[in-house]
Amino acid sequence: MPIYEFVCQSCHTPFEKFVLSARDAKDILCPRCGSSSVKKVVSSFSCCSSRSGQGGMPTATCGTTRFG
Ligand SMILES: [Zn+2]
């Protein structure tokens, strides 16, 4: 989902914006004060989802099955 979180460095207002590419991120303006001094924030949930993807639970469950 290409929705990034930003924080305005002028009024410190956090907001989310739909960004298609990194180029568009440079043209992001603060919806509150209209300042272009916004900082991109790395979403925390994206970090967690990548971790859960490495879980070995399905493999462990399959390993318990014995054949002969
Ligand atoms: Zn602002």
N, CA, C, O and the ligand as a Tripos MOL2 file, in Angstrom:
@<TRIPOS>MOLECULE
protein
  273   271    69     0     0
PROTEIN
NO_CHARGES

@<TRIPOS>ATOM
      1 N           0.8460   -1.2050    0.0000 N.3       1 MET1
      2 CA          0.0000    0.0000    0.0000 C.3       1 MET1
      3 C           0.8800    1.2540    0.0000 C.2       1 MET1
      4 O           1.5790    1.5260    0.9770 O.2       1 MET1
      5 N           0.8440    2.0040   -1.0810 N.am      2 PRO2
      6 CA          1.7450    3.1580   -1.2030 C.3       2 PRO2
      7 C           1.2670    4.3830   -0.4350 C.2       2 PRO2
      8 O           1.2290    5.4840   -0.9860 O.2       2 PRO2
      9 N           0.9140    4.2070    0.7940 N.am      3 ILE3
     10 CA          0.5330    5.3590    1.6130 C.3       3 ILE3
     11 C           1.6210    5.5840    2.6570 C.2       3 ILE3
     12 O           1.9110    4.7210    3.4850 O.2       3 ILE3
     13 N           2.2120    6.7740    2.5880 N.am      4 TYR4
     14 CA          3.3090    7.0650    3.4910 C.3       4 TYR4
     15 C           2.8850    8.0770    4.5450 C.2       4 TYR4
     16 O           1.9820    8.8890    4.3430 O.2       4 TYR4
     17 N           3.5600    7.9970    5.6510 N.am      5 GLU5
     18 CA          3.2620    8.9050    6.7500 C.3       5 GLU5
     19 C           4.3200   10.0010    6.7920 C.2       5 GLU5
     20 O           5.5200    9.7490    6.6800 O.2       5 GLU5
     21 N           3.8330   11.2220    6.9550 N.am      6 PHE6
     22 CA          4.7410   12.3640    6.9880 C.3       6 PHE6
     23 C           4.5110   13.1760    8.2580 C.2       6 PHE6
     24 O           3.4660   13.0880    8.9030 O.2       6 PHE6
     25 N           5.5120   13.9570    8.5880 N.am      7 VAL7
     26 CA          5.3880   14.8870    9.7020 C.3       7 VAL7
     27 C           5.9070   16.2390    9.2520 C.2       7 VAL7
     28 O           7.0340   16.3620    8.7720 O.2       7 VAL7
     29 N           5.0660   17.2540    9.4140 N.am      8 CYS8
     30 CA          5.4650   18.6010    9.0310 C.3       8 CYS8
     31 C           6.5050   19.1200   10.0260 C.2       8 CYS8
     32 O           6.3140   19.0400   11.2390 O.2       8 CYS8
     33 N           7.5830   19.6420    9.5030 N.am      9 GLN9
     34 CA          8.6420   20.1430   10.3720 C.3       9 GLN9
     35 C           8.3780   21.5770   10.7980 C.2       9 GLN9
     36 O           9.1090   22.1350   11.6170 O.2       9 GLN9
     37 N           7.3280   22.1700   10.2380 N.am     10 SER10
     38 CA          6.9850   23.5440   10.6120 C.3      10 SER10
     39 C           5.9870   23.5620   11.7690 C.2      10 SER10
     40 O           6.1710   24.2750   12.7550 O.2      10 SER10
     41 N           4.9150   22.7550   11.6270 N.am     11 CYS11
     42 CA          3.8830   22.7430   12.6710 C.3      11 CYS11
     43 C           3.7920   21.3800   13.3520 C.2      11 CYS11
     44 O           2.9420   21.1680   14.2170 O.2      11 CYS11
     45 N           4.6690   20.4600   12.9590 N.am     12 HIS12
     46 CA          4.7490   19.1280   13.5910 C.3      12 HIS12
     47 C           3.4290   18.3730   13.5120 C.2      12 HIS12
     48 O           3.0400   17.6820   14.4540 O.2      12 HIS12
     49 N           2.7480   18.5090   12.3870 N.am     13 THR13
     50 CA          1.4830   17.8130   12.2050 C.3      13 THR13
     51 C           1.7030   16.5150   11.4220 C.2      13 THR13
     52 O           2.1700   16.5550   10.2840 O.2      13 THR13
     53 N           1.3790   15.3910   12.0080 N.am     14 PRO14
     54 CA          1.5050   14.1150   11.3020 C.3      14 PRO14
     55 C           0.3350   13.9070   10.3480 C.2      14 PRO14
     56 O          -0.8130   14.1770   10.7020 O.2      14 PRO14
     57 N           0.6220   13.4290    9.1470 N.am     15 PHE15
     58 CA         -0.4430   13.1750    8.1770 C.3      15 PHE15
     59 C           0.0070   12.0940    7.2210 C.2      15 PHE15
     60 O           1.2000   11.8330    7.0670 O.2      15 PHE15
     61 N          -0.9760   11.4620    6.5720 N.am     16 GLU16
     62 CA         -0.6790   10.4040    5.6160 C.3      16 GLU16
     63 C          -0.9860   10.8840    4.2130 C.2      16 GLU16
     64 O          -1.9030   11.6760    3.9960 O.2      16 GLU16
     65 N          -0.2080   10.3920    3.2670 N.am     17 LYS17
     66 CA         -0.3810   10.8320    1.8900 C.3      17 LYS17
     67 C          -0.1970    9.6570    0.9490 C.2      17 LYS17
     68 O           0.6740    8.8090    1.1430 O.2      17 LYS17
     69 N          -1.0280    9.6270   -0.0640 N.am     18 PHE18
     70 CA         -0.9130    8.5870   -1.0780 C.3      18 PHE18
     71 C           0.1580    8.9780   -2.0760 C.2      18 PHE18
     72 O          -0.0150    9.9280   -2.8400 O.2      18 PHE18
     73 N           1.2650    8.2500   -2.0740 N.am     19 VAL19
     74 CA          2.3960    8.5860   -2.9280 C.3      19 VAL19
     75 C           2.6880    7.4360   -3.8860 C.2      19 VAL19
     76 O           2.8650    6.2920   -3.4650 O.2      19 VAL19
     77 N           2.7360    7.7520   -5.1720 N.am     20 LEU20
     78 CA          2.9750    6.7170   -6.1650 C.3      20 LEU20
     79 C           4.4670    6.4300   -6.3150 C.2      20 LEU20
     80 O           4.8680    5.2810   -6.5050 O.2      20 LEU20
     81 N           5.2780    7.4680   -6.2310 N.am     21 SER21
     82 CA          6.7100    7.2690   -6.4020 C.3      21 SER21
     83 C           7.4780    8.1950   -5.4820 C.2      21 SER21
     84 O           6.9050    9.0770   -4.8430 O.2      21 SER21
     85 N           8.7760    7.9830   -5.4250 N.am     22 ALA22
     86 CA          9.6190    8.8010   -4.5480 C.3      22 ALA22
     87 C           9.6670   10.2440   -5.0390 C.2      22 ALA22
     88 O           9.9020   11.1640   -4.2550 O.2      22 ALA22
     89 N           9.4430   10.4430   -6.3530 N.am     23 ARG23
     90 CA          9.4770   11.8000   -6.8920 C.3      23 ARG23
     91 C           8.3210   12.6330   -6.3440 C.2      23 ARG23
     92 O           8.4720   13.8190   -6.0490 O.2      23 ARG23
     93 N           7.1510   11.9780   -6.2140 N.am     24 ASP24
     94 CA          5.9820   12.6980   -5.7210 C.3      24 ASP24
     95 C           6.1560   13.0910   -4.2610 C.2      24 ASP24
     96 O           5.5640   14.0640   -3.7950 O.2      24 ASP24
     97 N           6.9650   12.3330   -3.5530 N.am     25 ALA25
     98 CA          7.1610   12.5950   -2.1250 C.3      25 ALA25
     99 C           7.8370   13.9390   -1.9090 C.2      25 ALA25
    100 O           7.7220   14.5330   -0.8370 O.2      25 ALA25
    101 N           8.5430   14.4200   -2.9330 N.am     26 LYS26
    102 CA          9.2330   15.7070   -2.7970 C.3      26 LYS26
    103 C           8.2610   16.8750   -2.9090 C.2      26 LYS26
    104 O           8.5480   17.9900   -2.4740 O.2      26 LYS26
    105 N           7.1080   16.5920   -3.5020 N.am     27 ASP27
    106 CA          6.1270   17.6610   -3.7000 C.3      27 ASP27
    107 C           5.0320   17.6400   -2.6450 C.2      27 ASP27
    108 O           4.0030   18.2990   -2.7930 O.2      27 ASP27
    109 N           5.2540   16.8940   -1.6020 N.am     28 ILE28
    110 CA          4.2540   16.8020   -0.5350 C.3      28 ILE28
    111 C           4.2170   18.1090    0.2530 C.2      28 ILE28
    112 O           5.2490   18.6430    0.6600 O.2      28 ILE28
    113 N           3.0070   18.6040    0.4560 N.am     29 LEU29
    114 CA          2.8300   19.8180    1.2360 C.3      29 LEU29
    115 C           2.0110   19.4980    2.4810 C.2      29 LEU29
    116 O           1.1570   18.6110    2.4690 O.2      29 LEU29
    117 N           2.2790   20.2170    3.5290 N.am     30 CYS30
    118 CA          1.5390   20.0250    4.7590 C.3      30 CYS30
    119 C           0.0920   20.4900    4.5550 C.2      30 CYS30
    120 O          -0.1400   21.6120    4.1050 O.2      30 CYS30
    121 N          -0.8840   19.6260    4.8860 N.am     31 PRO31
    122 CA         -2.2940   19.9690    4.6970 C.3      31 PRO31
    123 C          -2.7670   21.0320    5.6880 C.2      31 PRO31
    124 O          -3.8590   21.5790    5.5380 O.2      31 PRO31
    125 N          -1.9790   21.3130    6.6590 N.am     32 ARG32
    126 CA         -2.3930   22.2550    7.6910 C.3      32 ARG32
    127 C          -1.8410   23.6610    7.4420 C.2      32 ARG32
    128 O          -2.5850   24.6420    7.4460 O.2      32 ARG32
    129 N          -0.5150   23.7410    7.2250 N.am     33 CYS33
    130 CA          0.1060   25.0550    7.0430 C.3      33 CYS33
    131 C           0.6510   25.2420    5.6390 C.2      33 CYS33
    132 O           1.0980   26.3340    5.2890 O.2      33 CYS33
    133 N           0.6210   24.1760    4.8180 N.am     34 GLY34
    134 CA          1.0570   24.2870    3.4400 C.3      34 GLY34
    135 C           2.5600   24.3320    3.2650 C.2      34 GLY34
    136 O           3.0540   24.6600    2.1860 O.2      34 GLY34
    137 N           3.2780   24.0100    4.3010 N.am     35 SER35
    138 CA          4.7350   24.0360    4.2150 C.3      35 SER35
    139 C           5.2530   22.8110    3.4670 C.2      35 SER35
    140 O           4.6810   21.7250    3.5560 O.2      35 SER35
    141 N           6.3340   23.0020    2.7370 N.am     36 SER36
    142 CA          6.9330   21.8940    1.9920 C.3      36 SER36
    143 C           8.0050   21.1920    2.8190 C.2      36 SER36
    144 O           8.6250   20.2290    2.3680 O.2      36 SER36
    145 N           8.2110   21.6840    4.0250 N.am     37 SER37
    146 CA          9.2180   21.0780    4.9020 C.3      37 SER37
    147 C           8.6060   19.9110    5.6670 C.2      37 SER37
    148 O           8.3620   19.9880    6.8710 O.2      37 SER37
    149 N           8.3690   18.8390    4.9390 N.am     38 VAL38
    150 CA          7.7860   17.6610    5.5670 C.3      38 VAL38
    151 C           8.8090   16.5360    5.5800 C.2      38 VAL38
    152 O           9.6610   16.4320    4.6980 O.2      38 VAL38
    153 N           8.7020   15.7100    6.5890 N.am     39 LYS39
    154 CA          9.6410   14.6130    6.7430 C.3      39 LYS39
    155 C           8.8990   13.2900    6.6540 C.2      39 LYS39
    156 O           7.8540   13.1110    7.2800 O.2      39 LYS39
    157 N           9.4340   12.3810    5.8880 N.am     40 LYS40
    158 CA          8.8000   11.0810    5.7190 C.3      40 LYS40
    159 C           9.0820   10.2090    6.9440 C.2      40 LYS40
    160 O          10.2070   10.1300    7.4360 O.2      40 LYS40
    161 N           8.0240    9.5630    7.4130 N.am     41 VAL41
    162 CA          8.1440    8.7100    8.5900 C.3      41 VAL41
    163 C           7.9840    7.2530    8.1790 C.2      41 VAL41
    164 O           7.0680    6.9010    7.4350 O.2      41 VAL41
    165 N           8.8690    6.4280    8.6630 N.am     42 VAL42
    166 CA          8.7950    5.0060    8.3510 C.3      42 VAL42
    167 C           7.7310    4.3570    9.2230 C.2      42 VAL42
    168 O           7.7740    4.4410   10.4500 O.2      42 VAL42
    169 N           6.7930    3.7200    8.5780 N.am     43 SER43
    170 CA          5.6950    3.0970    9.3070 C.3      43 SER43
    171 C           6.2150    1.9160   10.1220 C.2      43 SER43
    172 O           7.0790    1.1620    9.6740 O.2      43 SER43
    173 N           5.6770    1.7770   11.3070 N.am     44 SER44
    174 CA          6.1290    0.7190   12.2080 C.3      44 SER44
    175 C           5.5440   -0.6340   11.8180 C.2      44 SER44
    176 O           6.1670   -1.6740   12.0310 O.2      44 SER44
    177 N           4.3350   -0.6110   11.2400 N.am     45 PHE45
    178 CA          3.6810   -1.8740   10.9180 C.3      45 PHE45
    179 C           4.3880   -2.6080    9.7970 C.2      45 PHE45
    180 O           4.3310   -3.8360    9.7260 O.2      45 PHE45
    181 N           5.0640   -1.8630    8.9080 N.am     46 SER46
    182 CA          5.7640   -2.4970    7.8020 C.3      46 SER46
    183 C           6.9420   -3.3070    8.3290 C.2      46 SER46
    184 O           7.3380   -4.3090    7.7340 O.2      46 SER46
    185 N           7.4970   -2.8580    9.4520 N.am     47 CYS47
    186 CA          8.6250   -3.5590   10.0590 C.3      47 CYS47
    187 C           8.1590   -4.8760   10.6730 C.2      47 CYS47
    188 O           8.8500   -5.8920   10.6030 O.2      47 CYS47
    189 N           6.9730   -4.8360   11.2760 N.am     48 CYS48
    190 CA          6.4400   -6.0150   11.9610 C.3      48 CYS48
    191 C           6.0140   -7.0750   10.9500 C.2      48 CYS48
    192 O           6.2020   -8.2710   11.1750 O.2      48 CYS48
    193 N           5.4340   -6.6260    9.8280 N.am     49 SER49
    194 CA          4.9310   -7.5660    8.8430 C.3      49 SER49
    195 C           6.0840   -8.3510    8.2120 C.2      49 SER49
    196 O           5.9360   -9.5300    7.8900 O.2      49 SER49
    197 N           7.2360   -7.6850    8.0370 N.am     50 SER50
    198 CA          8.3690   -8.3650    7.4400 C.3      50 SER50
    199 C           8.9210   -9.4130    8.4030 C.2      50 SER50
    200 O           9.4370  -10.4490    7.9840 O.2      50 SER50
    201 N           8.8040   -9.1270    9.6940 N.am     51 ARG51
    202 CA          9.3000  -10.0750   10.6900 C.3      51 ARG51
    203 C           8.4270  -11.3280   10.7300 C.2      51 ARG51
    204 O           8.9290  -12.4520   10.7560 O.2      51 ARG51
    205 N           7.0930  -11.1070   10.7340 N.am     52 SER52
    206 CA          6.1710  -12.2320   10.8390 C.3      52 SER52
    207 C           6.2970  -13.1460    9.6200 C.2      52 SER52
    208 O           5.9830  -14.3340    9.6910 O.2      52 SER52
    209 N           6.7550  -12.5870    8.5110 N.am     53 GLY53
    210 CA          6.9040  -13.3700    7.2940 C.3      53 GLY53
    211 C           7.9860  -14.4230    7.4080 C.2      53 GLY53
    212 O           8.0360  -15.3740    6.6270 O.2      53 GLY53
    213 N           8.8480  -14.2410    8.3900 N.am     54 GLN54
    214 CA          9.9450  -15.1930    8.5530 C.3      54 GLN54
    215 C           9.6040  -16.2800    9.5690 C.2      54 GLN54
    216 O          10.4400  -17.1170    9.9090 O.2      54 GLN54
    217 N           8.3610  -16.2510   10.0450 N.am     55 GLY55
    218 CA          7.9580  -17.2480   11.0440 C.3      55 GLY55
    219 C           7.9850  -18.6510   10.4740 C.2      55 GLY55
    220 O           7.6240  -18.8720    9.3170 O.2      55 GLY55
    221 N           8.4140  -19.5950   11.2910 N.am     56 GLY56
    222 CA          8.5260  -20.9750   10.8120 C.3      56 GLY56
    223 C           7.4170  -21.8630   11.3260 C.2      56 GLY56
    224 O           7.5850  -23.0810   11.3870 O.2      56 GLY56
    225 N           6.2820  -21.2850   11.6990 N.am     57 MET57
    226 CA          5.1920  -22.0700   12.2850 C.3      57 MET57
    227 C           4.6050  -23.0930   11.3100 C.2      57 MET57
    228 O           4.4130  -24.2460   11.6960 O.2      57 MET57
    229 N           4.3130  -22.7140   10.0640 N.am     58 PRO58
    230 CA          3.7630  -23.6950    9.1050 C.3      58 PRO58
    231 C           4.7310  -24.8370    8.8860 C.2      58 PRO58
    232 O           4.3200  -25.9880    8.7370 O.2      58 PRO58
    233 N           6.0110  -24.5250    8.8650 N.am     59 THR59
    234 CA          7.0200  -25.5560    8.6440 C.3      59 THR59
    235 C           7.0920  -26.5020    9.8330 C.2      59 THR59
    236 O           7.2380  -27.7130    9.6710 O.2      59 THR59
    237 N           6.9880  -25.9270   11.0450 N.am     60 ALA60
    238 CA          7.0630  -26.7370   12.2570 C.3      60 ALA60
    239 C           5.8620  -27.6800   12.3430 C.2      60 ALA60
    240 O           5.9990  -28.8380   12.7380 O.2      60 ALA60
    241 N           4.6940  -27.1770   11.9710 N.am     61 THR61
    242 CA          3.4870  -27.9990   12.0180 C.3      61 THR61
    243 C           3.5880  -29.1590   11.0300 C.2      61 THR61
    244 O           3.1530  -30.2770   11.3070 O.2      61 THR61
    245 N           4.1660  -28.8630    9.8840 N.am     62 CYS62
    246 CA          4.2960  -29.8820    8.8600 C.3      62 CYS62
    247 C           5.3330  -30.9380    9.2710 C.2      62 CYS62
    248 O           5.2290  -32.1140    8.9210 O.2      62 CYS62
    249 N           6.3340  -30.4710   10.0270 N.am     63 GLY63
    250 CA          7.4070  -31.3710   10.4490 C.3      63 GLY63
    251 C           6.9590  -32.4090   11.4590 C.2      63 GLY63
    252 O           7.5940  -33.4520   11.6220 O.2      63 GLY63
    253 N           5.8320  -32.1060   12.1520 N.am     64 THR64
    254 CA          5.3610  -33.0470   13.1750 C.3      64 THR64
    255 C           4.6880  -34.2760   12.5560 C.2      64 THR64
    256 O           4.4830  -35.2940   13.2180 O.2      64 THR64
    257 N           4.3550  -34.1560   11.2900 N.am     65 THR65
    258 CA          3.6910  -35.2750   10.6200 C.3      65 THR65
    259 C           4.6960  -36.3820   10.2930 C.2      65 THR65
    260 O           5.7160  -36.1380    9.6480 O.2      65 THR65
    261 N           4.4050  -37.5560   10.7290 N.am     66 ARG66
    262 CA          5.3280  -38.6640   10.4720 C.3      66 ARG66
    263 C           4.7590  -39.6400    9.4270 C.2      66 ARG66
    264 O           3.5530  -39.8780    9.3540 O.2      66 ARG66
    265 N           5.6350  -40.1630    8.6630 N.am     67 PHE67
    266 CA          5.2290  -41.1550    7.6770 C.3      67 PHE67
    267 C           6.0430  -42.4310    7.9240 C.2      67 PHE67
    268 O           7.2120  -42.5060    7.5440 O.2      67 PHE67
    269 N           5.4350  -43.4180    8.5500 N.am     68 GLY68
    270 CA          6.1030  -44.6740    8.8200 C.3      68 GLY68
    271 C           7.1710  -44.4860    9.8730 C.2      68 GLY68
    272 O           7.8520  -45.4440   10.2390 O.2      68 GLY68
    273 ZN          2.5860   22.1740    8.7320 Zn       69 ZN69
@<TRIPOS>BOND
     1     1     2 1
     2     2     3 1
     3     3     4 2
     4     3     5 am
     5     5     6 1
     6     6     7 1
     7     7     8 2
     8     7     9 am
     9     9    10 1
    10    10    11 1
    11    11    12 2
    12    11    13 am
    13    13    14 1
    14    14    15 1
    15    15    16 2
    16    15    17 am
    17    17    18 1
    18    18    19 1
    19    19    20 2
    20    19    21 am
    21    21    22 1
    22    22    23 1
    23    23    24 2
    24    23    25 am
    25    25    26 1
    26    26    27 1
    27    27    28 2
    28    27    29 am
    29    29    30 1
    30    30    31 1
    31    31    32 2
    32    31    33 am
    33    33    34 1
    34    34    35 1
    35    35    36 2
    36    35    37 am
    37    37    38 1
    38    38    39 1
    39    39    40 2
    40    39    41 am
    41    41    42 1
    42    42    43 1
    43    43    44 2
    44    43    45 am
    45    45    46 1
    46    46    47 1
    47    47    48 2
    48    47    49 am
    49    49    50 1
    50    50    51 1
    51    51    52 2
    52    51    53 am
    53    53    54 1
    54    54    55 1
    55    55    56 2
    56    55    57 am
    57    57    58 1
    58    58    59 1
    59    59    60 2
    60    59    61 am
    61    61    62 1
    62    62    63 1
    63    63    64 2
    64    63    65 am
    65    65    66 1
    66    66    67 1
    67    67    68 2
    68    67    69 am
    69    69    70 1
    70    70    71 1
    71    71    72 2
    72    71    73 am
    73    73    74 1
    74    74    75 1
    75    75    76 2
    76    75    77 am
    77    77    78 1
    78    78    79 1
    79    79    80 2
    80    79    81 am
    81    81    82 1
    82    82    83 1
    83    83    84 2
    84    83    85 am
    85    85    86 1
    86    86    87 1
    87    87    88 2
    88    87    89 am
    89    89    90 1
    90    90    91 1
    91    91    92 2
    92    91    93 am
    93    93    94 1
    94    94    95 1
    95    95    96 2
    96    95    97 am
    97    97    98 1
    98    98    99 1
    99    99   100 2
   100    99   101 am
   101   101   102 1
   102   102   103 1
   103   103   104 2
   104   103   105 am
   105   105   106 1
   106   106   107 1
   107   107   108 2
   108   107   109 am
   109   109   110 1
   110   110   111 1
   111   111   112 2
   112   111   113 am
   113   113   114 1
   114   114   115 1
   115   115   116 2
   116   115   117 am
   117   117   118 1
   118   118   119 1
   119   119   120 2
   120   119   121 am
   121   121   122 1
   122   122   123 1
   123   123   124 2
   124   123   125 am
   125   125   126 1
   126   126   127 1
   127   127   128 2
   128   127   129 am
   129   129   130 1
   130   130   131 1
   131   131   132 2
   132   131   133 am
   133   133   134 1
   134   134   135 1
   135   135   136 2
   136   135   137 am
   137   137   138 1
   138   138   139 1
   139   139   140 2
   140   139   141 am
   141   141   142 1
   142   142   143 1
   143   143   144 2
   144   143   145 am
   145   145   146 1
   146   146   147 1
   147   147   148 2
   148   147   149 am
   149   149   150 1
   150   150   151 1
   151   151   152 2
   152   151   153 am
   153   153   154 1
   154   154   155 1
   155   155   156 2
   156   155   157 am
   157   157   158 1
   158   158   159 1
   159   159   160 2
   160   159   161 am
   161   161   162 1
   162   162   163 1
   163   163   164 2
   164   163   165 am
   165   165   166 1
   166   166   167 1
   167   167   168 2
   168   167   169 am
   169   169   170 1
   170   170   171 1
   171   171   172 2
   172   171   173 am
   173   173   174 1
   174   174   175 1
   175   175   176 2
   176   175   177 am
   177   177   178 1
   178   178   179 1
   179   179   180 2
   180   179   181 am
   181   181   182 1
   182   182   183 1
   183   183   184 2
   184   183   185 am
   185   185   186 1
   186   186   187 1
   187   187   188 2
   188   187   189 am
   189   189   190 1
   190   190   191 1
   191   191   192 2
   192   191   193 am
   193   193   194 1
   194   194   195 1
   195   195   196 2
   196   195   197 am
   197   197   198 1
   198   198   199 1
   199   199   200 2
   200   199   201 am
   201   201   202 1
   202   202   203 1
   203   203   204 2
   204   203   205 am
   205   205   206 1
   206   206   207 1
   207   207   208 2
   208   207   209 am
   209   209   210 1
   210   210   211 1
   211   211   212 2
   212   211   213 am
   213   213   214 1
   214   214   215 1
   215   215   216 2
   216   215   217 am
   217   217   218 1
   218   218   219 1
   219   219   220 2
   220   219   221 am
   221   221   222 1
   222   222   223 1
   223   223   224 2
   224   223   225 am
   225   225   226 1
   226   226   227 1
   227   227   228 2
   228   227   229 am
   229   229   230 1
   230   230   231 1
   231   231   232 2
   232   231   233 am
   233   233   234 1
   234   234   235 1
   235   235   236 2
   236   235   237 am
   237   237   238 1
   238   238   239 1
   239   239   240 2
   240   239   241 am
   241   241   242 1
   242   242   243 1
   243   243   244 2
   244   243   245 am
   245   245   246 1
   246   246   247 1
   247   247   248 2
   248   247   249 am
   249   249   250 1
   250   250   251 1
   251   251   252 2
   252   251   253 am
   253   253   254 1
   254   254   255 1
   255   255   256 2
   256   255   257 am
   257   257   258 1
   258   258   259 1
   259   259   260 2
   260   259   261 am
   261   261   262 1
   262   262   263 1
   263   263   264 2
   264   263   265 am
   265   265   266 1
   266   266   267 1
   267   267   268 2
   268   267   269 am
   269   269   270 1
   270   270   271 1
   271   271   272 2
@<TRIPOS>SUBSTRUCTURE
     1 MET1         2 RESIDUE 1 A MET
     2 PRO2         6 RESIDUE 1 A PRO
     3 ILE3        10 RESIDUE 1 A ILE
     4 TYR4        14 RESIDUE 1 A TYR
     5 GLU5        18 RESIDUE 1 A GLU
     6 PHE6        22 RESIDUE 1 A PHE
     7 VAL7        26 RESIDUE 1 A VAL
     8 CYS8        30 RESIDUE 1 A CYS
     9 GLN9        34 RESIDUE 1 A GLN
    10 SER10       38 RESIDUE 1 A SER
    11 CYS11       42 RESIDUE 1 A CYS
    12 HIS12       46 RESIDUE 1 A HIS
    13 THR13       50 RESIDUE 1 A THR
    14 PRO14       54 RESIDUE 1 A PRO
    15 PHE15       58 RESIDUE 1 A PHE
    16 GLU16       62 RESIDUE 1 A GLU
    17 LYS17       66 RESIDUE 1 A LYS
    18 PHE18       70 RESIDUE 1 A PHE
    19 VAL19       74 RESIDUE 1 A VAL
    20 LEU20       78 RESIDUE 1 A LEU
    21 SER21       82 RESIDUE 1 A SER
    22 ALA22       86 RESIDUE 1 A ALA
    23 ARG23       90 RESIDUE 1 A ARG
    24 ASP24       94 RESIDUE 1 A ASP
    25 ALA25       98 RESIDUE 1 A ALA
    26 LYS26      102 RESIDUE 1 A LYS
    27 ASP27      106 RESIDUE 1 A ASP
    28 ILE28      110 RESIDUE 1 A ILE
    29 LEU29      114 RESIDUE 1 A LEU
    30 CYS30      118 RESIDUE 1 A CYS
    31 PRO31      122 RESIDUE 1 A PRO
    32 ARG32      126 RESIDUE 1 A ARG
    33 CYS33      130 RESIDUE 1 A CYS
    34 GLY34      134 RESIDUE 1 A GLY
    35 SER35      138 RESIDUE 1 A SER
    36 SER36      142 RESIDUE 1 A SER
    37 SER37      146 RESIDUE 1 A SER
    38 VAL38      150 RESIDUE 1 A VAL
    39 LYS39      154 RESIDUE 1 A LYS
    40 LYS40      158 RESIDUE 1 A LYS
    41 VAL41      162 RESIDUE 1 A VAL
    42 VAL42      166 RESIDUE 1 A VAL
    43 SER43      170 RESIDUE 1 A SER
    44 SER44      174 RESIDUE 1 A SER
    45 PHE45      178 RESIDUE 1 A PHE
    46 SER46      182 RESIDUE 1 A SER
    47 CYS47      186 RESIDUE 1 A CYS
    48 CYS48      190 RESIDUE 1 A CYS
    49 SER49      194 RESIDUE 1 A SER
    50 SER50      198 RESIDUE 1 A SER
    51 ARG51      202 RESIDUE 1 A ARG
    52 SER52      206 RESIDUE 1 A SER
    53 GLY53      210 RESIDUE 1 A GLY
    54 GLN54      214 RESIDUE 1 A GLN
    55 GLY55      218 RESIDUE 1 A GLY
    56 GLY56      222 RESIDUE 1 A GLY
    57 MET57      226 RESIDUE 1 A MET
    58 PRO58      230 RESIDUE 1 A PRO
    59 THR59      234 RESIDUE 1 A THR
    60 ALA60      238 RESIDUE 1 A ALA
    61 THR61      242 RESIDUE 1 A THR
    62 CYS62      246 RESIDUE 1 A CYS
    63 GLY63      250 RESIDUE 1 A GLY
    64 THR64      254 RESIDUE 1 A THR
    65 THR65      258 RESIDUE 1 A THR
    66 ARG66      262 RESIDUE 1 A ARG
    67 PHE67      266 RESIDUE 1 A PHE
    68 GLY68      270 RESIDUE 1 A GLY
    69 ZN69       273 GROUP 0 **** ****
